[in-house]
Amino acid sequence: MFDFDTLATAMSGRTVLCVGDLMRDEFVYGEVARISPEAPAPVIAATRSERHIGGAGNVARNIAALGARCIFAGVVGDDEAGRALRAELAAVPGIEAHLVTDASRPTTRKVRFVSDHFSTHMLRADWEIATPVDAAVENELIGIVEAALPRADIVLLSDYAKGVLTVGVIRATIDGARRLGKRVVVDPKNADFTVYRGASVLTPNQREFAAASRRRATTTPEIVAAAREVMGEGAFEAMLVTRSEHGMTLVPREGEAVHVPAHPVRVRDVSGAGDTVVGVLAVALGAGAGWESALRLANAAAAVAVGKQGTATVSAAELRRRVLPPASLAAEEKIAADRAMLDAHLADWRRQGLRIGFTNGCFDILHPGHVRVVTQARAACDRLVVGLNSDASVRRLKGADRPVQTERARAEVLAALEAVDLVVIFDEDTPLELIEAIRPGVLVKGSDYRPEQVVGHDVVTSYGGQVVLVDLLQGFSTTALVERARRAR
């Protein structure tokens, strides 16, 4: 669970050392209307082209886009593409690039031909030499890493198997980081994960993970079982397996595995989405986020990235809008008029595999303390239902002169909060019946309760749900506000 704005502020002050395979991404867009008379191949009528910093360089761009600082170490050839990448990296605020020139190889370059009409990749042409760099280049890279490690909050290895991350570079980086007590995030390409032994977390996609674990590993239980075995072999703290439209599964060495579904989004281009995931994950962990919070941020960032064309970055503002969707729905769309409307929302969210959270209260006069509880409750789940005491219920609990505002007014104010996905009014003194009907995956209350005092805690924990207590914002109380207003009359 996390407060997004607090975490975003912490992220903006972090420094990530990123080491990996830099490349030039080029995109040629156009329309395909005919087949070549020379061969059975489509002809693309090119209308525009774009050039981007790609590979590990795109990881660096994503780190900088979040407001963090990136010390980047990589290799380029002595060619036009290499010189262009030097200039482009130097122009990105927040990136401090240290590039070694290797005249024996070209700068890795990928050119993709894309149909504008269908947003489909038709062909990719690669210029590269995917062999390990020689000893002189390796030693120069290790020197850069060793000099930068003391300044970094966290380290990231972006392996595209183009030769930069040799065994020597990998070991010098991970061992050096461990000596300094710093975490290492690895986006791996080597099928032998023990090469990255001692790293904090690996982020393979499902195909890479299956190859490395030598297991089919397609379902969540299969992935969890295989991950625990692989983690033991490599002394990793966690394994994060990205699964495209099926979301992401995080398996920590200690604690329960967590699976998050992919956000529903129109996919335009998956190029570089993995760079975004690993970059956001590293910055979040470097800022002190827990495993689940970092996972949810990375998952949200992936949804933003695949909705863009080309090799894209994700800003903190875009990430915030995805984590906390704007309150764009009308009040009547976020207030459950009856049980049928509640059931329809729950069924839809469960079909998507979303984690449903619940909190409740009177919310008579909404104040910053309420906002904190609701916002942090939303950070612990994918969809938040707020149970609201009816006017009759509030009178029984608070006295004949309460509530100050009607249940409809209170519901509309709650529905306007971006963290709230649905408001449900209940007449009972406690929300127990509502909790039994919703069966939330997480039940949230303020820290003035103990877990066993929270109404519904036994129901939620009986099926594996969580009870989460949020630290209260001191100095705010509806009762105190009402009394103060009365004295001021």
Secondary structure by P-SEA (a helix, b strand, c coil): cccaaaaaaaaaacccccccbbbbbbbbbbbbccccccccbbbbccccccccccaaaaaaaaaaaacbbbbccccccccaaaaaaaaaaaaccccbbbbbbccccccbbbbbbbccccccccccccccccccccaaaaaaaaaaaaaacccccbbbbbccccccccaaaaaaaaaaaaaabbbbbbbcccccccccccccbbbbcaaaaaaaaccccccaaaaaaaaaaaaaaacccbbbbbbcccbbbbbccccbbbbbcccccccccccaaaaaaaaaaaaaaaacccaaaaaaaaaaaaaaaaaccccccccaaaaaaaacccccccccccccccaaaaaaaaaaaaaabbbbbbbbcccccccaaaaaaaaaaaaaccbbbbbbbcaaaaaaccccccccccaaaaaaaaaacccccbbbbbccccaaaaaaaacccbbbbccccccccccccccccccbbbbbbccccccccaaaaaaaaaaac
